[in-house]
Each structure stands twice: as C-alpha cells, then as structure tokens.
Amino acid sequence: MFISCPLCRTRFRFDEQKVRSGSIKLRCSKCSAIFRLSAEKGERGGRLAVLLAHESVEFCAAVEKVLAAEPFDLISCHDGKEALDLVSTLKPDVVLLNVALPTMYGFQVCEALRANPDTIDTKIILLAAIYDKTKYKRSPQSLYGADDYIEQHHIPDALAAMIYRLAANTVEIAADSPPEATVETSPDRLTASEAEKQEIARKELMNRPQAENQDAREVLYRAARQLARSIVSDISLYRESELEEAAKNGDIEHYLGLEIRDGRAIYESRMPEFLSFPVDFYAEAVAELISQKKKEMGINEG
C-alpha cells in the first residue's frame, strides 16, 4: 500500500502486514518526522478519509478532480443533516463543510459536531463563498469552532495542503521511544499524465460558471434560494458579533444594514431579469438566519 508523511506529503510504499492491530510508529526518511499509522488507516491503505459537504454535485465532482492525485478517499454529501449523520457514522479524518448547506448551515453542523463528545475532535474546514473578497477578513479561530476555513476560489491551490496540515496534528515530532520502522522507499511521484489531468481539473474548478443556464423554472427557484443562503452565510461567518447584536436588540438595520444591502445587490445582479419569483428568497434567507441566531441565543421570537 501507499502511505503519506503528514508533514512533507511524500508518498511511500509500505507493507500493511506490519500494522495488524493497534498502531506502528514510523519515521519519514525525507523530513525525519515521526508519526503513527493506525491499524484502521492501514486497512484504508494509509489514505485519509475526507468528507465533503456541498449542495452542488458539480462542485463536488470538480473538487474530487482537484484532489484526485492525493491519497484521499473523498465522500460527498449535499445537505447539512446528512453531513452530520455521516460524520458520526464514518468518522472521517477531515470534514469540508460549505457554510450555505441546505437543511442546516455548515456552521450549525460545525457547532453540533463540537458539542458531541464523539465528534468534538473532528478536523473541520469551512468553505466560504466570499462574494466580496475585499470586505471579509477574519481569524479562523472565531469560525464556530472550525479548525480552519478556505475561500472557494483558493481550493485548487490550497485545499490539499490544508487537509494534510490538519491531519498532521497527530504527528509526534519528538517521541519518548524510537520509531519501529523508517520508511525509506523512494516516493511514488505523479506521472506527467497525472499532473496534466490534475491541472486541467484545477482550471475547471477555477473557471466553473457561477450559475448554469437552466430552463426549468423549479431549478432556477432552487438556485435562487441557494444563492441567497450562500450570500447570507458570508454575513454569519464574517459578521458574527454584529449578527448577535442584531438578534439581541432586534435592530438589523443598525448592525447589519450595509451588509444586507450589499448582499441584496449581489443577489439581484445574479438573477435573470426575465424571471419573477413567487418568494423573495433573499429576504427569506436573512429572516431565517436571524431566527436561527435568536433560537441559538435563547431569545424568544416576538
């Protein structure tokens, strides 16, 4: 089987028979990092299990292509409640949560995972849309307990390294006992064909249109509602304190007026002029966000 050093990402061949139960301590011959390979990961061929939760099937497929050359087993799902159930069942090494998931926002899933003793240590990356890349800058430590976050336009170049870094939290740089084996086999490298395919996938993700031209009215309705949720989710991520004050005092205009109006402008600019919707999906998303925040803070609706 192939395994990867969680620090330098070098891939090596390793005899899985050497880790029948428990774990084995290994030293990377390239960077000298000492790390453990558990029997469970040995059964997976030393690969990392990564759960991606995003409402778009096309987006998940594009991310899968970007990560195709990495030793990851990628599992995809498309709504928040399903993601919550899968984390508890599958125990993935790293979870990628889109903030604007249907049924439950990604940050709500994150909070639920942190509140559960069985999943409290799960490594979580939030995927942020960032419709205004110049406005939102905030420390990841405040992102609802997530370990890190990534803006979607940075996925092709930064996601794999981020996954490796979070998975490397179990690495023992200085160990009390010596390693049982040193992995010295020459690393397995990408072929020119594999590298070319990965680069094509990266470009595909970067150039993926913001919306597909669909004729079906119901599809457009779903797309409009999801766009509204995506824009509003940025507010929840990067204006959390203002959101809490707005929920507490009931004065949305004072605390979030500018963000709400900017989001509205973005939402309307993405909507086809020829189509009218039976519901103001953007207003619906804002109201839902405020309502959920009040519930979270124990504030009665009224």
Secondary structure, DSSP 8 states (H G I E B T S, - for coil): -EEE-TTT--EEE--GGG-SSSEEEEEETTT--EEEEEHHHHHTTT-EEEEEE-S-HHHHHHHHHHTTTSSEEEEEE-SHHHHHHHHHHH--SEEEEETT-SSS-HHHHHHHHHHSTTTTT-EEEEEE--SSTTT----GGGSTT-SEEEEGGGHHHHHHHHHHHHHGGG-BSS-SS--SEEE-S------HHHHHHHHHHHHHHHT--SS-----HHHHHHHHHHHHHHHHHHHHHH-HHHHHHHHHHS-HHHHHHHHHHHHHHHHHHHS-TT---SS-HHHHHHHHHHHHHHHHHT----
